[in-house]
Amino acid sequence: MKSKNSNSLPADMYLFDSPKTLQNPLLQHRENASHLHPSTPGKAKMERNNHFGDVQSRSYNFFFVLCVSLFILMAGAYMLRGENSSVEKKFRDVRETENAIPEMWRSQAWQKSVRQSCHVKRDDGFVVLVTGAAGFVGSHVAKALKKRGDGVVGLDNFNNYYDPSLKRARQSLLDKAGVFVIEGDINDAILLKELFDMIPFTHVMHLAAQAGVRYALENPGSYVHSNIAGLVTLLEQCRKANPQPAFVWASSSSVYGLNTKVPFAESDRTDQPASLYAATKKAGEEFVHTYNHIYGLSITGLRFFTVYGPYGRPDMAYFSFTQNILAGKPITIYQGAGKADLARDFTFIDDIVKGCVASLDTAEKSTGTGGKKRGPAQLRTFNLGNTSPVTVPTLVSILEKHLKVKAKKNFVKMPRNGDVPFTHANVTLARNELGYNPTTDLTSGLKKFVKWYQTYYEVATS
Ligand SMILES: O=C(O)[C@H]1O[C@H](OP(=O)(O)OP(=O)(O)OC[C@H]2O[C@@H](n3ccc(=O)[nH]c3=O)[C@H](O)[C@@H]2O)[C@H](O)[C@@H](O)[C@@H]1O
């Protein structure tokens, strides 16, 4: 196949690369012109016989050269203008599509909201940018930081990967708590610059991401957009910022992929991702490493293990199972090889929030200034899990108990969709360095989730 292509391509490629076409067309034109004019018999005659003709000939030459030069200048200017205007157009398009109301950024009301939200109310409090603040983990972390007196501003693009009304509900909770959530995308470098110029963030808690393991099959581009391009855009802003903030961000347990050594420790293999989602998170871990290495950004990566709880994500199994069980619809339970149950180290949101806050508290300052590294900076990776995996059928039976409804279960072979058979966190490192200590078992955590669900969706309870 390759050789076939390489056979068919060269014809064009040789043509393109040939010395003939590599010649400057202008030179070629001049060369042609020199053949046509100076050596034409008529012109030679004029030069020999007639002084007036000589002057005429010089004037002719002068005008010819002038015309050609003018033509070239105008053509060049036109091309340049065309190039610039198309760049400008692209730039305008990006601004217009990525943020429909850029002027709002500079409005006094907007700036006031951002500044108020960043107001610190405790000694040595942090000023934190929380990305993905209208998301599940982001909203909980932003609220906890604000509650203890840190200055917090959120950023979220409110995309419609799942019901955006849930994101709006989280936003309104944050609003009541005094956290302003900016509607914008982490890919918007102009917005980020504006924000960092205005606020000297001490920390960035980066929780914005395209989540979900199985959706990556449908829309791989959205993972690259948020988890790779967006991450790099944000890191670029952080490394340029003065002061550089410490950067804490969400990786994922999915980076362990096909690793079979249990429980998963941070030093285990992470080079066999099973899903494109996992691959983007793994790539993120490599990107942050380079920003730490080159620019002295202080980095802490957190590998979350299947986080659940109130205001959770509707795309996750515990949430969609609850919806379907209550609606009397069947649920699909995947099984591994030999009908083995799948298992997850389900981790309750409150434990995760504690891990996030402890990561911020123990993060050292970045060492760079003015975009230059001034010394080695902290680089850490922690598992944040619950340390006790539970099988999916057990998860379902706990939900049945709390909901007081029997589930209609369909067991099917796990499709090849990026899933892994089990996860199990070793949290020794987080315990030692962050004081992380998960305390909520799945039964108690799901009880809190179900209570929230029934209230939020006004489910009649008996
Ligand atoms: O911890 C992680 O790294 C990841 O945890 C979850 O991913 P996952 O563990 O796959 O969570 P769910 O989608 O809720 O699935 C939980 C379990 O239920 C199973 N499942 C899911 C859906 C379904 O219809 N049936 C079913 O049996 C899955 O195979 C899996 O074993 C999140 O969705 C990811 O964003 C996150 O990064």
The ligand as an SDF file (V2000), in Angstrom:
LIG
                    3D

 37 39  0  0  0  0  0  0  0  0999 V2000
  -11.8980    6.8330   37.8480 O   0  0  0  0  0  0  0  0  0  0  0  0
  -11.7460    7.0890   36.6770 C   0  0  0  0  0  0  0  0  0  0  0  0
  -10.6590    7.1700   36.2050 O   0  0  0  0  0  0  0  0  0  0  0  0
  -12.9270    7.3080   35.8030 C   0  0  0  0  0  0  0  0  0  0  0  0
  -14.0970    6.9400   36.5010 O   0  0  0  0  0  0  0  0  0  0  0  0
  -15.2620    6.9470   35.7420 C   0  0  0  0  0  0  0  0  0  0  0  0
  -15.1820    5.9320   34.7670 O   0  0  0  0  0  0  0  0  0  0  0  0
  -15.7210    4.4970   35.1610 P   0  0  0  0  0  0  0  0  0  0  0  0
  -14.9590    3.9250   36.2930 O   0  0  0  0  0  0  0  0  0  0  0  0
  -15.7800    3.7200   33.9160 O   0  0  0  0  0  0  0  0  0  0  0  0
  -17.1810    4.8290   35.7650 O   0  0  0  0  0  0  0  0  0  0  0  0
  -18.6340    4.4780   35.2390 P   0  0  0  0  0  0  0  0  0  0  0  0
  -18.8300    4.9400   33.8620 O   0  0  0  0  0  0  0  0  0  0  0  0
  -19.5800    4.9700   36.2500 O   0  0  0  0  0  0  0  0  0  0  0  0
  -18.6460    2.8870   35.2290 O   0  0  0  0  0  0  0  0  0  0  0  0
  -18.5360    2.1610   36.4420 C   0  0  0  0  0  0  0  0  0  0  0  0
  -18.6340    0.6960   36.1660 C   0  0  0  0  0  0  0  0  0  0  0  0
  -19.9530    0.3990   35.7150 O   0  0  0  0  0  0  0  0  0  0  0  0
  -19.8950   -0.3610   34.5170 C   0  0  0  0  0  0  0  0  0  0  0  0
  -21.0600   -0.0070   33.6800 N   0  0  0  0  0  0  0  0  0  0  0  0
  -21.1940    1.2240   33.1810 C   0  0  0  0  0  0  0  0  0  0  0  0
  -22.2870    1.5600   32.4440 C   0  0  0  0  0  0  0  0  0  0  0  0
  -23.2670    0.6030   32.1890 C   0  0  0  0  0  0  0  0  0  0  0  0
  -24.2990    0.8470   31.5170 O   0  0  0  0  0  0  0  0  0  0  0  0
  -23.1020   -0.6230   32.6960 N   0  0  0  0  0  0  0  0  0  0  0  0
  -22.0210   -0.9660   33.4470 C   0  0  0  0  0  0  0  0  0  0  0  0
  -21.9060   -2.1200   33.8910 O   0  0  0  0  0  0  0  0  0  0  0  0
  -18.5760    0.0040   33.8680 C   0  0  0  0  0  0  0  0  0  0  0  0
  -18.1580   -1.0250   33.0280 O   0  0  0  0  0  0  0  0  0  0  0  0
  -17.6940    0.1770   35.0880 C   0  0  0  0  0  0  0  0  0  0  0  0
  -17.1850   -1.0620   35.4740 O   0  0  0  0  0  0  0  0  0  0  0  0
  -15.4790    8.2880   35.0890 C   0  0  0  0  0  0  0  0  0  0  0  0
  -16.5490    8.2520   34.1820 O   0  0  0  0  0  0  0  0  0  0  0  0
  -14.2380    8.8030   34.4040 C   0  0  0  0  0  0  0  0  0  0  0  0
  -14.4630   10.1140   33.9510 O   0  0  0  0  0  0  0  0  0  0  0  0
  -13.1140    8.7350   35.3920 C   0  0  0  0  0  0  0  0  0  0  0  0
  -11.9460    9.2620   34.9390 O   0  0  0  0  0  0  0  0  0  0  0  0
  1  2  2  0
  2  3  1  0
  2  4  1  0
  4  5  1  0
  4 36  1  0
  5  6  1  0
  6  7  1  0
  6 32  1  0
  7  8  1  0
  8  9  2  0
  8 10  1  0
  8 11  1  0
 11 12  1  0
 12 13  2  0
 12 14  1  0
 12 15  1  0
 15 16  1  0
 16 17  1  0
 17 18  1  0
 17 30  1  0
 18 19  1  0
 19 20  1  0
 19 28  1  0
 20 21  1  0
 20 26  1  0
 21 22  2  0
 22 23  1  0
 23 24  2  0
 23 25  1  0
 25 26  1  0
 26 27  2  0
 28 29  1  0
 28 30  1  0
 30 31  1  0
 32 33  1  0
 32 34  1  0
 34 35  1  0
 34 36  1  0
 36 37  1  0
M  END
$$$$
